Amino acid sequence: MTLDSALSHTPLADAPASLAGRHGFEGLDPCVHCGFCLPACPTYQVTSDEADSPRGRIVLMRALERGELPAGDEGLQLHLDRCLGCRGCESVCPSGVLFGPALEAARARIAPVRPLPPALRAALWVLARPERQTLVWFFSRLFRWTGIPAWLARAAGREAPIAGRMLAMLAATRSGTGARGPGTGNAGARRAAASARASGAQDAQGAQAAQHIEPAALFTGCVMDGLFGHVHQATIEACAANGIAVRGAPGQVCCGALAAHAGAHDLARDLARENVRAFARDDTPIVVNSAGCGAMLRSYGELLSDDPCAADARRVAARVRDVTEVLAAAGPRSGNPLQLRVAYDAPCHLLHAQKVAAAPLAVLAAIPGLTLVPLEGSERCCGSAGLYSLVEPGMSQEVLDIKLDAIRAASPDVVATGNPGCLMQIGAGLLLDGQRAEARHPVELLAWSYRA
C-alpha cells in the first residue's frame, strides 16, 4: 500500500476487534475523520497538507498497524516526524481519540528500521544517566554565566541558524533578575534544590509554625534540574509558604518522555522503572514543575502495565501533581504586589495531556498588581516539543513564529509557561526577535511575590 493510497483509505473506526492489547493504537479507534482536529494542529496550520494533520496521520498510523504501510516508508516517516505530539487534537476531538499514545507506538515501530538522528541519539544517551549529565550541565551553566550565548544570539538576530537558536535557548534558561522581580542566583537555587534532594530540607520561611505542614516529594527531572535550578528553588519556597514541605526522592532519573517521543520505548520503560522504585517508598504527593515530565509520570501505569512493578507504577502515577495544582489546592495565599503584564501560554502537556487549565491561572491570580493579558492561541504549541527543535528546526521555527506574532500583539512584560522546553523555545524566540518580554515559570512569579 502506498502513502497516497493510505491517505485515500479512511475507514470509520473499523479496526478488527481481535486486535486487543495493541500498545496504544486502540486509542485511534473512535476517529470518524470529522476534521474538527485540523484547525487545532500547528503543523497543519503551517503546511495545509492533509498528511500533516491529525486526521491524515491517523490514517497513516492505521495503515502502519495493519501492515499496509511498511515502517520504512519515507512518506510515513516524514509526516509522523513532523508531528509535534502536542495532543491539541485530543482536546477538540468530539469522539475522544487518544492520539498521543498511538503516535509513540507508531514511532516505536519505526525505530528498529531507521536509526535515530545523531544529535537525538547523543541527547538521549546523556539524559539517560544523571552521572553523564553532570559535566554537560556544569559547562552549560558556566557558559551561560559568561553572557556570551545571549550576546551571540542577539548579534545573530531573528535569522540566526540552528546554532544561534541553541545559544538563545541556553540564554533563556537564566534565573530572574531585579528587573522583573527579586530573583535569586542560579548557584543558590541549585544549592537549595540539592539540599531538598539529599536530605528533604525545606525553606520553611513561609510555612509558619501555626500552619499544618503537608509533606510532598519533588520530581527534579533532567533538563529542569540541570538548567532551571531557580525554578526548583521557587517551587520549594512557594510550597513552603503554603504549608507544603517539599523533600527529595533519592534515586530518581529522567522521566523518559524524550525517549518515548523518539520511539526509544525500551529506554523509556527502563527510566520509568527506576523512578517507580524511587517514589514507591511512601504515598505522599509527587510535585512536578515540568509539564512534559508530569504527563509522562502520569502515564507510567500504562507504560508498565505488563511489568512486575505495574501496581507500584499505577500508584506512583496517581500521586503526580503539577506544582500549580498543589498550590491552587492549598490556596495559594496572596503575595506582595508585582506590577507586571503577564501573558499565560499553556504548555501542551499540561493543558492537553494532563487537562490542567485553571490551576496556573489561580497561581497568577494570587499575585496582587499582576495584570493577566490575553494571548491569542495560548492553547497552541510553541514548536518546542522536547527535542523537536533539534531534529525539525524549520518546522519548529515556523510554528514558533506564529506564537511570537501573538506575543508581540499582546505586549506583555512576561510570558508565563510551565515547561522547560517551552521556556527555552519562547525565551529564545523573544531574544532573537528583539521583544522586551521574557519567559518565566508561573511558580517563579509567585515566589518573587512572596520575596518582595
Sequence and secondary structure as in RCSB ss.txt:
>XXXX:A:sequence
MTLDSALSHTPLADAPASLAGRHGFEGLDPCVHCGFCLPACPTYQVTSDEADSPRGRIVLMRALERGELPAGDEG
LQLHLDRCLGCRGCESVCPSGVLFGPALEAARARIAPVRPLPPALRAALWVLARPERQTLVWFFSRLFRWTGIPA
WLARAAGREAPIAGRMLAMLAATRSGTGARGPGTGNAGARRAAASARASGAQDAQGAQAAQHIEPAALFTGCVMD
GLFGHVHQATIEACAANGIAVRGAPGQVCCGALAAHAGAHDLARDLARENVRAFARDDTPIVVNSAGCGAMLRSY
GELLSDDPCAADARRVAARVRDVTEVLAAAGPRSGNPLQLRVAYDAPCHLLHAQKVAAAPLAVLAAIPGLTLVPL
EGSERCCGSAGLYSLVEPGMSQEVLDIKLDAIRAASPDVVATGNPGCLMQIGAGLLLDGQRAEARHPVELLAWSY
RA
>XXXX:A:secstr
  HHHHHH   SS   TT  S TTGGGGTT     TTGGG HHHHHH  GGGSHHHHHHHHHHHHHTSS TT HH
HHHHHHT     HHHHH TT   HHHHHHHHHHHHGGGS   HHHHHHHHHHT HHHHHHHHHHHHHHHHHTHHH
HHHHHH TT  HHHHHHHHHHTT    TTTS    HHHHHHHHHHHHHH     SSS TTS  EEEEEE  SHHH
HH HHHHHHHHHHHHHTTEEEE  TT    SHHHHHHT HHHHHHHHHHHHHHHTTS   EEE  HHHHHHHHTH
HHHTTTSTTHHHHHHHHHTEEEHHHHHHHH          EEEE   HHHHTSS   HHHHHHHHTSTT EE   
TTTTS  S TTTHHHH HHHHHHHHHHHHHHHHHH  SEEE S HHHHHHHHHHHHHHT S EEE HHHHHHHHH
H 
